[in-house]
Amino acid sequence: MRPWHSLLLTLAILASTVPAHASLKAAPQRYLALGDSYTIGEGVAEHERWPEQWRRALHAHGIEVAPLRIIAHTGWTTDELAAAMDAADPLGHWDRVSLLIGVNNQYRGRDIENYRQEFSALLERAIALAGGHPRQVWVLSIPDWGVTTFAHRGGHDPVRIAREIDAFNAVNREVSKAHGVHWVDITDLTRRHGPNDRMLADDGLHPSAAMYSLWVERIMAR
């Protein structure tokens, strides 16, 4: 047998003994987070935002996620998020997309049916960005800011706010379930821990890193 024939045979034998998966390392997943102040993490450091905490939690479970992209801004309503997405096009393809939007629609007294229409359109775009796969999209419910220190100091009516948040979340949940995406209810966590200063950022309104950690635990439990 010629030397180079022997070398090829040796390489072929070695290759056959290596498990097929050993040479295939999954590429890091791409994650796009869409939302408002809760997604951009108003009042907390970048690494304390819940999307960043979720990325690290996935890593701890063996799922690699590339540095995420966030399209979110404090104060945004559904139409403002849509406009920002328009400006960012083309957004490409993503393995995970999260959507948390609506608190500012409620805060500004926007119509609930208008929210239904605009949220539905946003969710359909999120699914399209996830390659048309609804199970690669996560929707979080709207937190109840009426229980916060900010709301109490400002004289806001927590009962009215809770009632309106529930109405928006009913639409949020209905539309999400109809589209087959993951829907994660974190509103009860904000109501249970809202008055706790440890669960609030320094402004007394937005969640702290500790609160966001509870959200991530809820997401990971699904």
VOMIRO-56950 format. One line per field, with one value per atom (N, C-alpha, C): residue number from 1; residue in three letters; atom name; x, y, z. Coordinates in Angstrom, 1 decimal, padded with zeros to 4 digits. Example, Ala and Ser with C-alpha at 12.3 -4.5 7.8 and 13.67 -1.06 7.14 Angstrom:
BEGIN
pos	[1	1	1	2	2	2];
code	[ala	ala	ala	ser	ser	ser];
site	[N	CA	C	N	CA	C];
u	[013.2	012.3	013.2	012.8	013.7	012.9];
v	[-005.7	-004.5	-003.3	-002.2	-001.1	000.0];
w	[007.8	007.8	007.8	007.1	007.1	007.9];
//
This chain:
BEGIN
pos	[1	1	1	2	2	2	3	3	3	4	4	4	5	5	5	6	6	6	7	7	7	8	8	8	9	9	9	10	10	10	11	11	11	12	12	12	13	13	13	14	14	14	15	15	15	16	16	16	17	17	17	18	18	18	19	19	19	20	20	20	21	21	21	22	22	22	23	23	23	24	24	24	25	25	25	26	26	26	27	27	27	28	28	28	29	29	29	30	30	30	31	31	31	32	32	32	33	33	33	34	34	34	35	35	35	36	36	36	37	37	37	38	38	38	39	39	39	40	40	40	41	41	41	42	42	42	43	43	43	44	44	44	45	45	45	46	46	46	47	47	47	48	48	48	49	49	49	50	50	50	51	51	51	52	52	52	53	53	53	54	54	54	55	55	55	56	56	56	57	57	57	58	58	58	59	59	59	60	60	60	61	61	61	62	62	62	63	63	63	64	64	64	65	65	65	66	66	66	67	67	67	68	68	68	69	69	69	70	70	70	71	71	71	72	72	72	73	73	73	74	74	74	75	75	75	76	76	76	77	77	77	78	78	78	79	79	79	80	80	80	81	81	81	82	82	82	83	83	83	84	84	84	85	85	85	86	86	86	87	87	87	88	88	88	89	89	89	90	90	90	91	91	91	92	92	92	93	93	93	94	94	94	95	95	95	96	96	96	97	97	97	98	98	98	99	99	99	100	100	100	101	101	101	102	102	102	103	103	103	104	104	104	105	105	105	106	106	106	107	107	107	108	108	108	109	109	109	110	110	110	111	111	111	112	112	112	113	113	113	114	114	114	115	115	115	116	116	116	117	117	117	118	118	118	119	119	119	120	120	120	121	121	121	122	122	122	123	123	123	124	124	124	125	125	125	126	126	126	127	127	127	128	128	128	129	129	129	130	130	130	131	131	131	132	132	132	133	133	133	134	134	134	135	135	135	136	136	136	137	137	137	138	138	138	139	139	139	140	140	140	141	141	141	142	142	142	143	143	143	144	144	144	145	145	145	146	146	146	147	147	147	148	148	148	149	149	149	150	150	150	151	151	151	152	152	152	153	153	153	154	154	154	155	155	155	156	156	156	157	157	157	158	158	158	159	159	159	160	160	160	161	161	161	162	162	162	163	163	163	164	164	164	165	165	165	166	166	166	167	167	167	168	168	168	169	169	169	170	170	170	171	171	171	172	172	172	173	173	173	174	174	174	175	175	175	176	176	176	177	177	177	178	178	178	179	179	179	180	180	180	181	181	181	182	182	182	183	183	183	184	184	184	185	185	185	186	186	186	187	187	187	188	188	188	189	189	189	190	190	190	191	191	191	192	192	192	193	193	193	194	194	194	195	195	195	196	196	196	197	197	197	198	198	198	199	199	199	200	200	200	201	201	201	202	202	202	203	203	203	204	204	204	205	205	205	206	206	206	207	207	207	208	208	208	209	209	209	210	210	210	211	211	211	212	212	212	213	213	213	214	214	214	215	215	215	216	216	216	217	217	217	218	218	218	219	219	219	220	220	220	221	221	221	222	222	222];
code	[met	met	met	arg	arg	arg	pro	pro	pro	trp	trp	trp	his	his	his	ser	ser	ser	leu	leu	leu	leu	leu	leu	leu	leu	leu	thr	thr	thr	leu	leu	leu	ala	ala	ala	ile	ile	ile	leu	leu	leu	ala	ala	ala	ser	ser	ser	thr	thr	thr	val	val	val	pro	pro	pro	ala	ala	ala	his	his	his	ala	ala	ala	ser	ser	ser	leu	leu	leu	lys	lys	lys	ala	ala	ala	ala	ala	ala	pro	pro	pro	gln	gln	gln	arg	arg	arg	tyr	tyr	tyr	leu	leu	leu	ala	ala	ala	leu	leu	leu	gly	gly	gly	asp	asp	asp	ser	ser	ser	tyr	tyr	tyr	thr	thr	thr	ile	ile	ile	gly	gly	gly	glu	glu	glu	gly	gly	gly	val	val	val	ala	ala	ala	glu	glu	glu	his	his	his	glu	glu	glu	arg	arg	arg	trp	trp	trp	pro	pro	pro	glu	glu	glu	gln	gln	gln	trp	trp	trp	arg	arg	arg	arg	arg	arg	ala	ala	ala	leu	leu	leu	his	his	his	ala	ala	ala	his	his	his	gly	gly	gly	ile	ile	ile	glu	glu	glu	val	val	val	ala	ala	ala	pro	pro	pro	leu	leu	leu	arg	arg	arg	ile	ile	ile	ile	ile	ile	ala	ala	ala	his	his	his	thr	thr	thr	gly	gly	gly	trp	trp	trp	thr	thr	thr	thr	thr	thr	asp	asp	asp	glu	glu	glu	leu	leu	leu	ala	ala	ala	ala	ala	ala	ala	ala	ala	met	met	met	asp	asp	asp	ala	ala	ala	ala	ala	ala	asp	asp	asp	pro	pro	pro	leu	leu	leu	gly	gly	gly	his	his	his	trp	trp	trp	asp	asp	asp	arg	arg	arg	val	val	val	ser	ser	ser	leu	leu	leu	leu	leu	leu	ile	ile	ile	gly	gly	gly	val	val	val	asn	asn	asn	asn	asn	asn	gln	gln	gln	tyr	tyr	tyr	arg	arg	arg	gly	gly	gly	arg	arg	arg	asp	asp	asp	ile	ile	ile	glu	glu	glu	asn	asn	asn	tyr	tyr	tyr	arg	arg	arg	gln	gln	gln	glu	glu	glu	phe	phe	phe	ser	ser	ser	ala	ala	ala	leu	leu	leu	leu	leu	leu	glu	glu	glu	arg	arg	arg	ala	ala	ala	ile	ile	ile	ala	ala	ala	leu	leu	leu	ala	ala	ala	gly	gly	gly	gly	gly	gly	his	his	his	pro	pro	pro	arg	arg	arg	gln	gln	gln	val	val	val	trp	trp	trp	val	val	val	leu	leu	leu	ser	ser	ser	ile	ile	ile	pro	pro	pro	asp	asp	asp	trp	trp	trp	gly	gly	gly	val	val	val	thr	thr	thr	thr	thr	thr	phe	phe	phe	ala	ala	ala	his	his	his	arg	arg	arg	gly	gly	gly	gly	gly	gly	his	his	his	asp	asp	asp	pro	pro	pro	val	val	val	arg	arg	arg	ile	ile	ile	ala	ala	ala	arg	arg	arg	glu	glu	glu	ile	ile	ile	asp	asp	asp	ala	ala	ala	phe	phe	phe	asn	asn	asn	ala	ala	ala	val	val	val	asn	asn	asn	arg	arg	arg	glu	glu	glu	val	val	val	ser	ser	ser	lys	lys	lys	ala	ala	ala	his	his	his	gly	gly	gly	val	val	val	his	his	his	trp	trp	trp	val	val	val	asp	asp	asp	ile	ile	ile	thr	thr	thr	asp	asp	asp	leu	leu	leu	thr	thr	thr	arg	arg	arg	arg	arg	arg	his	his	his	gly	gly	gly	pro	pro	pro	asn	asn	asn	asp	asp	asp	arg	arg	arg	met	met	met	leu	leu	leu	ala	ala	ala	asp	asp	asp	asp	asp	asp	gly	gly	gly	leu	leu	leu	his	his	his	pro	pro	pro	ser	ser	ser	ala	ala	ala	ala	ala	ala	met	met	met	tyr	tyr	tyr	ser	ser	ser	leu	leu	leu	trp	trp	trp	val	val	val	glu	glu	glu	arg	arg	arg	ile	ile	ile	met	met	met	ala	ala	ala	arg	arg	arg];
site	[N	CA	C	N	CA	C	N	CA	C	N	CA	C	N	CA	C	N	CA	C	N	CA	C	N	CA	C	N	CA	C	N	CA	C	N	CA	C	N	CA	C	N	CA	C	N	CA	C	N	CA	C	N	CA	C	N	CA	C	N	CA	C	N	CA	C	N	CA	C	N	CA	C	N	CA	C	N	CA	C	N	CA	C	N	CA	C	N	CA	C	N	CA	C	N	CA	C	N	CA	C	N	CA	C	N	CA	C	N	CA	C	N	CA	C	N	CA	C	N	CA	C	N	CA	C	N	CA	C	N	CA	C	N	CA	C	N	CA	C	N	CA	C	N	CA	C	N	CA	C	N	CA	C	N	CA	C	N	CA	C	N	CA	C	N	CA	C	N	CA	C	N	CA	C	N	CA	C	N	CA	C	N	CA	C	N	CA	C	N	CA	C	N	CA	C	N	CA	C	N	CA	C	N	CA	C	N	CA	C	N	CA	C	N	CA	C	N	CA	C	N	CA	C	N	CA	C	N	CA	C	N	CA	C	N	CA	C	N	CA	C	N	CA	C	N	CA	C	N	CA	C	N	CA	C	N	CA	C	N	CA	C	N	CA	C	N	CA	C	N	CA	C	N	CA	C	N	CA	C	N	CA	C	N	CA	C	N	CA	C	N	CA	C	N	CA	C	N	CA	C	N	CA	C	N	CA	C	N	CA	C	N	CA	C	N	CA	C	N	CA	C	N	CA	C	N	CA	C	N	CA	C	N	CA	C	N	CA	C	N	CA	C	N	CA	C	N	CA	C	N	CA	C	N	CA	C	N	CA	C	N	CA	C	N	CA	C	N	CA	C	N	CA	C	N	CA	C	N	CA	C	N	CA	C	N	CA	C	N	CA	C	N	CA	C	N	CA	C	N	CA	C	N	CA	C	N	CA	C	N	CA	C	N	CA	C	N	CA	C	N	CA	C	N	CA	C	N	CA	C	N	CA	C	N	CA	C	N	CA	C	N	CA	C	N	CA	C	N	CA	C	N	CA	C	N	CA	C	N	CA	C	N	CA	C	N	CA	C	N	CA	C	N	CA	C	N	CA	C	N	CA	C	N	CA	C	N	CA	C	N	CA	C	N	CA	C	N	CA	C	N	CA	C	N	CA	C	N	CA	C	N	CA	C	N	CA	C	N	CA	C	N	CA	C	N	CA	C	N	CA	C	N	CA	C	N	CA	C	N	CA	C	N	CA	C	N	CA	C	N	CA	C	N	CA	C	N	CA	C	N	CA	C	N	CA	C	N	CA	C	N	CA	C	N	CA	C	N	CA	C	N	CA	C	N	CA	C	N	CA	C	N	CA	C	N	CA	C	N	CA	C	N	CA	C	N	CA	C	N	CA	C	N	CA	C	N	CA	C	N	CA	C	N	CA	C	N	CA	C	N	CA	C	N	CA	C	N	CA	C	N	CA	C	N	CA	C	N	CA	C	N	CA	C	N	CA	C	N	CA	C	N	CA	C	N	CA	C	N	CA	C	N	CA	C	N	CA	C	N	CA	C	N	CA	C	N	CA	C	N	CA	C	N	CA	C	N	CA	C	N	CA	C	N	CA	C	N	CA	C	N	CA	C	N	CA	C	N	CA	C	N	CA	C	N	CA	C	N	CA	C	N	CA	C	N	CA	C	N	CA	C	N	CA	C	N	CA	C	N	CA	C	N	CA	C	N	CA	C	N	CA	C	N	CA	C	N	CA	C	N	CA	C	N	CA	C];
u	[000.9	000.0	000.9	000.5	001.3	001.2	002.2	002.1	000.9	000.6	-000.5	-001.9	-001.9	-003.1	-003.3	-002.2	-002.2	-002.7	-002.2	-002.6	-004.1	-004.6	-006.1	-006.9	-006.4	-007.2	-007.2	-006.1	-006.0	-006.9	-006.9	-007.8	-009.3	-009.6	-011.0	-011.4	-010.5	-010.8	-011.0	-010.1	-010.3	-011.6	-011.9	-013.2	-014.4	-014.3	-015.5	-015.7	-014.6	-014.7	-015.1	-015.2	-015.6	-017.1	-017.8	-019.3	-019.7	-020.8	-021.2	-021.4	-021.8	-022.1	-020.9	-019.8	-018.6	-018.0	-018.1	-017.6	-018.6	-019.8	-020.9	-021.2	-020.8	-021.1	-022.2	-023.3	-024.4	-024.0	-024.4	-024.1	-024.9	-024.4	-025.2	-026.5	-027.5	-028.8	-028.8	-029.7	-029.8	-031.1	-031.1	-032.2	-032.5	-033.7	-034.2	-035.2	-035.0	-036.0	-036.7	-038.0	-038.8	-039.6	-039.7	-040.5	-040.4	-040.5	-040.4	-039.4	-039.7	-038.8	-038.5	-039.4	-039.2	-038.2	-038.1	-037.2	-035.8	-035.8	-034.5	-033.9	-034.7	-034.2	-033.9	-034.9	-034.8	-034.4	-033.4	-033.0	-032.0	-031.7	-030.7	-029.6	-028.5	-027.4	-027.7	-027.0	-027.3	-027.3	-026.4	-026.3	-027.5	-028.2	-029.3	-030.7	-030.7	-032.0	-032.4	-033.8	-034.2	-033.8	-033.8	-033.3	-031.9	-031.0	-029.6	-029.6	-030.4	-030.4	-030.9	-031.9	-032.4	-031.3	-030.6	-029.5	-028.5	-028.1	-027.2	-027.8	-029.1	-029.7	-029.8	-030.0	-029.9	-028.5	-027.5	-026.1	-025.9	-026.4	-026.2	-026.8	-027.8	-028.5	-028.0	-026.8	-026.2	-026.7	-027.4	-027.9	-027.1	-026.3	-025.5	-026.4	-026.3	-027.1	-026.1	-026.0	-025.2	-025.6	-024.7	-025.1	-026.4	-027.4	-028.7	-028.9	-029.9	-030.3	-031.6	-031.6	-032.8	-033.3	-034.6	-035.3	-036.4	-036.1	-037.0	-036.6	-037.5	-037.2	-038.3	-037.8	-038.7	-039.9	-041.1	-042.2	-042.9	-042.3	-042.9	-044.3	-045.2	-046.4	-046.3	-047.3	-047.3	-046.9	-047.5	-047.2	-045.8	-045.3	-043.9	-042.9	-043.2	-042.3	-042.4	-043.6	-043.7	-042.9	-042.9	-042.2	-040.7	-040.2	-038.8	-038.4	-039.2	-038.9	-038.8	-039.7	-039.7	-038.4	-037.9	-036.7	-035.5	-035.6	-034.5	-034.4	-035.4	-035.4	-034.2	-033.7	-034.2	-033.6	-034.5	-034.1	-033.6	-033.8	-033.3	-034.0	-033.3	-033.9	-033.4	-034.3	-033.9	-034.4	-033.6	-034.0	-035.0	-034.9	-035.8	-036.2	-037.4	-037.9	-038.8	-038.6	-039.5	-040.2	-041.4	-042.3	-043.0	-042.7	-043.4	-043.7	-045.0	-045.4	-046.9	-047.2	-048.6	-048.8	-047.9	-048.1	-048.3	-047.6	-047.7	-049.0	-049.6	-050.9	-051.9	-051.8	-052.7	-052.4	-051.2	-050.8	-051.4	-051.3	-051.8	-053.3	-054.0	-055.4	-055.8	-055.0	-055.3	-056.4	-057.1	-058.2	-057.8	-058.5	-058.2	-058.2	-059.2	-059.3	-058.2	-057.7	-056.5	-055.3	-055.2	-054.1	-054.2	-055.4	-055.6	-055.0	-055.4	-055.0	-053.4	-052.9	-051.5	-050.6	-051.1	-050.3	-050.4	-051.5	-051.6	-050.6	-050.5	-049.6	-048.2	-047.8	-046.5	-046.2	-047.1	-046.9	-046.7	-047.4	-047.3	-045.9	-045.4	-044.1	-043.0	-043.2	-042.3	-042.2	-043.3	-043.4	-042.6	-042.9	-042.2	-040.7	-040.2	-038.8	-038.2	-039.0	-038.6	-038.8	-038.8	-038.8	-040.2	-041.2	-042.6	-042.9	-042.0	-042.2	-042.8	-044.0	-044.6	-043.9	-043.5	-042.9	-041.5	-041.0	-039.7	-040.0	-041.2	-041.6	-042.2	-041.7	-042.2	-042.8	-044.0	-044.7	-044.9	-044.5	-044.6	-045.8	-046.6	-047.7	-047.2	-048.2	-047.8	-047.8	-046.7	-046.6	-047.6	-048.0	-048.9	-048.1	-048.0	-047.2	-048.0	-049.2	-050.1	-049.7	-048.9	-048.6	-047.2	-046.6	-045.2	-045.2	-044.1	-043.9	-044.2	-043.8	-044.0	-045.5	-046.3	-047.8	-048.4	-047.9	-048.5	-048.1	-046.9	-046.5	-047.2	-047.5	-048.2	-049.7	-050.2	-051.7	-052.5	-051.9	-052.6	-053.5	-054.6	-055.5	-055.1	-054.6	-054.2	-055.3	-056.5	-057.6	-057.9	-058.0	-058.3	-057.2	-055.9	-054.8	-054.8	-055.1	-055.1	-056.2	-057.4	-058.5	-058.1	-057.5	-057.1	-056.0	-055.0	-053.9	-054.5	-055.5	-056.1	-056.8	-057.4	-058.1	-057.1	-056.0	-055.0	-054.3	-054.1	-053.5	-054.4	-055.7	-056.7	-056.6	-056.4	-056.2	-054.8	-053.8	-052.5	-052.4	-053.1	-053.1	-053.9	-055.1	-056.0	-055.3	-054.6	-054.0	-052.8	-052.0	-050.9	-051.2	-052.3	-052.7	-053.2	-053.9	-054.5	-053.4	-052.2	-051.1	-050.1	-050.4	-049.6	-048.2	-048.0	-046.6	-046.6	-045.4	-045.3	-045.9	-046.8	-047.3	-046.9	-046.2	-045.7	-046.3	-047.0	-047.7	-046.7	-046.3	-045.4	-046.1	-047.3	-048.1	-048.3	-048.5	-048.7	-047.5	-046.3	-045.0	-044.9	-045.3	-045.2	-046.2	-047.3	-048.3	-047.9	-047.3	-046.9	-045.7	-044.8	-043.5	-043.4	-044.4	-044.3	-043.9	-044.5	-044.2	-042.9	-042.2	-040.9	-039.8	-039.2	-038.1	-037.0	-036.7	-035.7	-036.0	-037.3	-037.8	-038.0	-037.6	-037.8	-036.5	-036.3	-035.2	-035.3	-034.2	-034.2	-035.3	-035.9	-037.1	-038.4	-038.4	-039.6	-040.7	-040.4	-041.4	-041.0	-039.8	-039.3	-038.7	-038.8	-038.3	-036.7	-036.3	-034.9	-034.4	-033.1	-032.5	-033.1	-033.4	-034.0	-035.4	-036.2	-037.5	-037.3	-036.4	-036.2	-035.7	-035.0	-034.6	-035.8	-036.8	-038.1	-038.8	-038.7	-039.3	-038.6	-037.3	-036.5	-036.8	-036.9	-037.3	-038.6	-039.6	-040.9	-040.8	-040.0	-039.8	-039.1	-038.1	-037.4	-038.2	-039.2	-040.0	-041.0	-041.2	-042.2	-041.6];
v	[-001.2	000.0	001.2	002.2	003.4	004.2	005.0	005.8	006.7	007.4	008.3	007.6	006.3	005.5	005.1	004.8	004.4	005.6	006.8	008.0	008.3	008.1	008.4	007.3	006.1	005.0	005.3	005.8	006.1	007.2	008.3	009.4	009.0	008.1	007.6	006.9	006.0	005.2	006.2	007.2	008.1	008.9	009.3	010.1	009.2	007.9	007.1	006.8	007.0	006.8	008.0	009.2	010.4	010.6	010.8	011.0	012.1	011.9	012.9	014.3	014.3	015.6	016.3	015.6	016.2	017.3	017.3	018.4	019.5	019.3	020.2	021.0	022.2	023.1	024.1	024.0	024.9	026.3	027.1	028.5	029.2	030.2	030.9	031.4	031.3	031.8	033.4	033.9	035.4	035.8	036.8	037.2	038.7	039.0	040.4	040.7	041.7	042.1	043.4	043.4	044.5	045.0	046.3	046.8	048.3	048.6	049.9	050.0	050.8	051.0	049.7	048.8	047.5	046.7	046.8	046.0	046.6	048.0	048.7	048.8	048.5	048.5	049.8	050.7	052.0	051.9	052.6	052.7	051.6	050.6	049.6	049.5	048.9	048.7	047.8	047.9	047.1	045.6	045.1	043.7	043.2	044.2	043.9	043.8	044.2	044.2	042.7	042.5	041.1	040.4	041.0	040.2	039.8	040.6	040.2	039.1	039.2	038.1	036.8	036.9	035.7	035.1	035.9	035.4	034.6	035.1	034.5	033.2	033.2	032.0	030.9	031.3	030.3	029.7	030.6	030.1	029.1	029.4	028.4	027.1	027.1	025.8	025.2	025.7	025.1	025.7	026.8	027.4	028.7	028.7	029.9	030.9	032.2	033.2	034.4	034.8	035.9	037.2	038.2	039.5	039.9	040.3	040.5	041.9	042.1	043.4	043.8	045.1	045.6	046.8	046.7	047.9	048.2	049.2	049.6	051.0	051.7	053.0	053.4	054.0	054.5	055.3	055.0	055.8	055.4	054.4	054.0	053.3	053.6	053.0	052.0	051.3	050.3	050.9	052.1	052.7	053.2	053.7	054.2	053.0	051.9	050.7	050.3	050.3	049.9	050.9	052.2	053.1	052.9	052.6	052.3	051.0	050.1	048.8	049.2	050.0	050.4	051.1	051.9	052.7	051.7	050.6	049.7	048.6	048.6	047.6	047.7	046.6	045.2	044.6	043.9	043.4	042.0	041.3	040.0	038.9	037.8	036.6	036.4	036.0	035.8	034.5	033.9	032.6	032.8	033.9	034.3	035.7	036.0	037.4	037.5	038.6	038.9	040.2	040.3	041.5	041.8	043.0	043.5	045.0	045.2	046.6	046.8	048.0	048.3	049.2	049.3	050.1	051.5	052.0	053.5	053.7	052.7	052.9	053.1	052.3	052.4	053.8	054.1	055.4	056.6	056.6	057.7	057.7	056.7	056.6	056.2	055.4	055.0	054.0	053.9	053.0	051.6	050.7	049.3	048.6	049.0	048.3	048.8	050.0	050.4	049.6	049.3	048.5	047.1	046.5	045.2	045.2	046.2	046.2	046.4	047.3	047.6	046.5	045.9	044.8	043.6	043.3	042.2	042.4	043.6	043.8	043.6	044.1	043.9	042.4	041.7	040.3	039.5	039.9	039.2	039.5	040.7	041.1	040.3	040.1	039.4	037.9	037.4	036.0	035.9	036.8	036.8	037.0	037.8	037.9	036.7	035.8	034.5	033.4	033.8	032.8	032.2	032.9	032.3	031.3	031.2	030.1	030.8	030.7	031.3	030.8	029.6	029.1	029.6	030.5	031.2	032.6	032.9	034.3	034.2	035.1	035.2	036.6	036.6	037.8	037.8	039.0	039.1	040.0	039.8	040.6	042.0	042.9	044.3	044.4	044.9	045.0	046.0	045.9	046.9	047.9	049.1	050.2	050.9	050.6	051.2	050.9	049.8	049.4	050.0	050.7	051.2	052.5	052.7	053.9	055.2	055.2	056.3	056.6	055.6	055.8	056.3	055.7	056.2	057.6	058.0	059.4	060.3	059.9	060.8	060.8	060.1	060.1	059.4	058.5	057.7	056.6	056.4	055.4	054.0	053.2	051.8	050.9	051.1	050.3	050.5	051.8	052.1	051.5	051.8	051.3	049.8	049.1	047.6	047.1	047.8	047.4	047.6	048.7	049.0	048.1	047.9	046.9	045.5	045.1	043.8	043.8	044.9	044.9	044.8	045.5	045.5	044.1	043.5	042.2	041.1	041.3	040.4	040.3	041.5	041.5	041.0	041.3	040.8	039.3	038.7	037.3	036.6	037.2	036.6	036.6	037.7	037.8	036.8	036.8	035.9	034.4	034.0	032.6	032.3	033.2	033.0	032.7	033.4	033.2	032.1	031.5	030.3	030.6	031.8	032.2	031.9	031.9	031.8	033.1	032.9	034.1	033.9	034.9	034.7	035.8	035.4	036.4	036.7	038.0	038.5	039.6	039.9	040.9	040.7	039.4	039.1	039.3	039.1	039.3	040.8	041.7	043.1	043.5	042.9	043.3	042.7	041.6	041.0	041.7	042.2	042.7	044.2	044.8	046.2	047.2	047.2	048.2	048.0	046.8	046.5	047.3	048.2	049.1	048.3	047.1	046.3	045.8	045.8	045.3	046.5	047.7	048.9	049.6	050.2	051.0	052.3	053.1	054.3	055.3	055.2	056.1	055.7	054.5	054.1	053.6	053.5	053.1	051.9	051.9	050.7	049.6	048.4	047.3	047.3	046.7	046.6	045.3	045.1	043.8	042.6	042.8	041.7	041.3	042.3	042.0	041.3	041.8	041.2	039.8	039.5	038.1	037.2	037.7	036.9	036.7	037.7	037.5	036.4	036.4	035.4	034.0	033.9	032.6	032.1	033.0	032.7	032.2	033.0	032.6	031.2	031.0	029.7	028.5	028.8	027.7	027.2	028.0	027.6	026.5];
w	[000.0	000.0	000.0	-000.9	-000.9	000.4	000.8	002.0	002.1	001.0	001.1	001.2	000.6	000.8	002.2	002.9	004.3	005.1	004.8	005.6	005.4	004.2	004.0	004.8	004.8	005.5	007.0	007.5	009.0	009.3	008.5	008.7	008.7	007.7	007.6	008.9	009.4	010.6	011.8	011.9	013.0	013.0	011.7	011.6	012.0	011.6	011.9	013.4	014.2	015.6	016.4	015.8	016.4	016.4	017.5	017.4	016.5	015.8	014.8	015.4	016.6	017.3	017.8	017.9	018.5	017.8	016.4	015.6	015.3	015.8	015.5	016.7	016.8	018.0	017.5	018.2	017.8	017.9	016.9	016.9	018.0	018.6	019.6	019.1	019.9	019.4	019.4	018.5	018.4	019.1	019.9	020.7	020.5	020.2	020.0	021.1	021.9	022.9	022.5	022.5	022.1	023.3	023.5	024.6	024.9	026.2	026.7	027.9	028.9	030.0	030.7	030.8	031.5	030.8	029.5	028.7	028.6	028.5	028.5	029.9	030.9	032.3	032.8	032.8	033.4	034.8	035.2	036.6	037.1	036.2	036.6	035.6	035.9	035.0	033.9	032.8	031.6	031.9	032.7	033.0	034.0	034.5	035.4	034.7	033.5	032.7	032.7	032.6	032.6	031.4	030.2	029.0	029.2	029.8	030.0	031.0	032.1	033.1	032.5	031.6	030.9	030.1	029.4	028.5	029.4	030.6	031.4	032.0	032.3	032.8	031.8	030.5	029.4	029.3	029.4	029.4	030.5	031.7	032.8	032.5	031.6	031.3	030.0	029.5	028.3	027.0	027.0	025.8	025.6	024.6	024.3	023.5	024.0	023.3	023.0	021.8	021.4	022.1	022.2	022.7	022.1	023.0	022.5	021.9	021.1	020.6	021.3	021.7	022.4	021.6	021.3	020.7	021.7	022.5	023.6	024.1	024.7	025.2	026.3	027.3	028.3	027.8	028.1	027.7	026.4	025.7	024.4	024.6	023.7	023.5	022.3	022.0	020.9	019.6	019.3	018.0	017.9	019.0	019.1	018.9	019.5	019.3	017.8	017.2	015.8	014.9	015.2	014.4	014.6	015.8	016.0	015.2	015.2	014.4	012.9	012.4	011.0	010.7	011.6	011.4	011.5	012.2	012.3	011.2	010.4	009.3	008.4	007.8	008.0	009.3	010.1	011.3	011.3	010.1	009.9	010.7	011.0	011.6	013.0	013.9	015.3	015.9	016.8	017.3	018.5	019.2	020.3	020.1	020.4	020.4	021.6	022.4	023.5	023.2	023.8	023.6	024.9	025.4	026.6	026.4	026.1	025.8	026.2	026.6	026.9	028.1	029.0	030.2	029.9	028.9	028.6	027.8	027.1	026.5	027.6	028.7	029.9	030.5	030.8	031.5	030.8	029.5	028.7	028.4	028.9	028.7	027.3	026.6	025.3	025.2	024.1	023.9	023.9	024.6	024.7	023.3	022.5	021.2	020.3	020.4	019.7	020.1	021.4	021.9	021.3	021.2	020.6	019.2	018.4	017.0	016.9	017.6	017.5	018.2	019.3	019.9	019.0	018.3	017.4	016.3	015.7	014.6	015.1	016.3	016.8	017.0	017.5	017.8	016.5	015.5	014.2	013.6	013.8	013.3	014.1	015.4	016.2	015.8	015.5	015.0	013.6	012.8	011.5	011.7	012.6	012.9	013.5	014.1	014.6	013.6	012.3	011.2	011.1	011.6	011.5	012.5	013.6	014.6	015.9	016.2	017.4	018.7	018.8	020.0	020.2	019.4	019.6	020.0	020.4	020.8	022.3	023.1	024.5	024.7	025.2	025.6	027.1	027.7	029.1	029.4	030.4	030.8	031.3	031.4	031.8	033.3	033.8	035.3	035.8	037.1	037.7	038.5	037.9	038.5	039.6	039.8	040.8	042.2	042.4	043.8	044.2	043.3	043.6	044.5	045.0	045.9	045.1	043.8	042.9	042.8	042.6	042.5	043.8	044.9	046.2	046.5	046.2	046.5	045.6	044.4	043.4	043.5	044.5	044.7	043.6	042.9	041.9	042.6	041.9	042.4	042.1	043.0	042.7	042.2	042.7	042.3	040.8	040.4	039.0	038.1	038.5	037.7	037.6	038.7	038.6	037.7	037.7	036.9	035.4	035.1	033.7	033.2	034.1	033.8	033.5	034.3	034.1	032.7	032.3	031.0	029.9	030.0	028.9	028.9	030.0	030.1	029.6	029.7	029.2	027.6	027.0	025.6	025.2	026.0	025.8	025.8	026.8	026.9	025.8	025.5	024.5	023.1	022.8	021.5	021.4	022.5	022.6	022.5	023.2	023.1	021.8	021.1	019.8	018.8	019.0	018.1	018.4	019.6	019.9	020.5	021.0	021.5	023.0	023.6	025.1	025.7	026.7	027.4	028.9	029.5	030.8	031.7	032.7	033.6	034.7	034.7	035.8	036.6	036.2	036.9	038.4	038.7	040.1	040.9	040.3	041.0	041.4	040.4	040.7	041.8	041.8	042.9	044.2	044.2	045.5	046.1	045.3	045.8	045.5	044.8	044.4	045.5	046.6	047.7	048.3	048.1	048.7	048.0	048.7	048.1	047.5	048.0	047.4	046.0	045.7	044.4	043.4	043.9	043.0	042.8	041.6	041.3	042.2	042.1	042.9	042.7	041.5	041.2	041.8	042.5	043.2	042.2	041.0	040.0	039.2	038.7	037.8	038.7	038.1	038.9	039.1	040.2	040.5	039.8	039.9	039.4	040.2	041.4	042.2	041.7	041.3	040.7	039.4	038.6	037.2	037.4	038.4	038.6	038.8	039.5	039.7	038.4	037.5	036.2	035.4	035.5	034.7	035.3	036.6	037.2	036.6	036.5	036.0	034.5	033.7	032.3	032.2	033.0	032.9	033.3	034.2	034.7	033.7	032.6	031.6	030.7];
//
